[in-house]
Amino acid sequence: MRLRNFLLRVADIHRFVVQVIKHFFMPPYEVREIIRQCFAVGNRSLFLITFTAFIAGIVFTRQSRPSLASFGAESWLPSLVSQAVVRSLGPLITGLICAGKLGSNIGAELGSMQVSEQIDAMEVSGTRPFSYLVVSRITATTLMLPLLVVYADVVALLGSFMTVNFINSSSFALYFNEVATNVTYLDVFSSLIKSAFFGFAIGLVGSYAGYHSEKGTTGVGKAANSAVVISMILIFVIDLLGLQVTNIFRR
Amino acid sequence: MHYPETYTSTSHHAEGERNVVATVRNLKKSFGDREVLKGMNLDLYESENLVILGRSGTGKSVLIKCMVGLIRPDSGTIEVLGQNVFSLNPDELNALRLQVGFSFQGSALYDSMTVRENLEFPLKRNLKIFDKHKLEELVTTALEDVGLAHTINQMPAELSGGMKKRVGIARTLILKPKIMLYDEPTSGLDPITSMEINDLILSVREKYKTSSIIITHDISSAKHTSDRIIALIDGQNKMEGTFEALSETTDPDLEPFFKY
């Protein structure tokens, strides 16, 4: 029975993903709602991303410096920090913050709409709620995550620069010249593509959990919770897969 | 009334003077092991208020959700305005749904939108009306019809239960449906507000010439709004007739409704 339920759930998720992908290529698009959701995605997570990315930049720099100093390689600090931030730290921090903030939000929002029959009300008034509620949210998270990652990278590097500047009085131009020299196009593009997948996963998991939420207030709680947990796991899985694929090109 | 298993109907076939606008034949629906509908049948006539009376959990709401394609039945046929609901493609089903208003038990107002936005939503999305003056006129008229024009800029959370039900009805009326489906319209309301909702159901029929199915277990609501009642007991039609005829029943399943 449990296996049967599991297989039914897998089939249901497959149907959901296929429907989402179909809607990506099937106009009309909910342009106004997508723009509104993009704004909401940025607005909801900007403060947290600024705060965490800045601190992560400082901490990583402070922790790496003594090790590099012991080899006499302190000058490699901007290179090390920039590659770590652009390749992994920035996307991962942004992904995890968004999974917590946006995943739970989408799951709870759609879950409460499901429980209070608002989605059914849209359905019976011929409004096509799937496109309006689900596809617009997934599109928004997919589009916004790369932008947020670029922002997080810049903030983390600023945090790192301020730390270096505080210790060594290093100049802004020198630091960022080192950064620009050591970060490749492959680093940037792989990071952006990976973040788009993070965004897709966060939107998809949140929407699925909310759209299929069980009735009752516990259903909404479960939807929000599973949206966060599953999207966080998926972010690490995508990060790992992304690394493998990028390494093929790096060779 | 006898309903043959292989009943077929034409779009608007007359029985006496009246046209049938919706038919349900031998409808069955189970959730897991629980059989909720065990062969439900009904005909809804033009401009008629048909009450489906029954205890909680007997499949009344499932019936009307099947009628608008929200729930797929296990077997049986449903024809609404001459169209077999489950043979329609998504576009055809959406077009049919525009002609069928559904008033939900919990109102189902979009809680992130104001009353105005709730009413504008189906107009903008379905009828592609974006002209501000036209929208204002339609929204105001629909709200005036339910006596709540003053709530236009309020959020659903600021409204009482009865007001939410009225706004929910206004949101469906704005699309000028031919059929109205009311799911427990008076549940959770005090007797005075319930009576106001009952009066509203009658006035909607007068003004919009709708045919309605009213799902309820509230006997005073059934008495006030019904032209005809179908008693749904244990997932099947138990009895059918006017309120007066049914109130004289000695059937042990039905008598308690009229006794208390």
Interface residues (C-beta under 8 A of the other chain):
Chain A: S112 M113 S116 E117 Q118 D120 A121 M122 E123 V124 S125 G126 T127 R128 Y132
Chain B: K65 V68 L70 N94 A95 R97 L98 V100 F102 F104 Q105 G106 A108 L109 Y110 D111 F121 P122 R125 N126 G168 R171 T172 L175
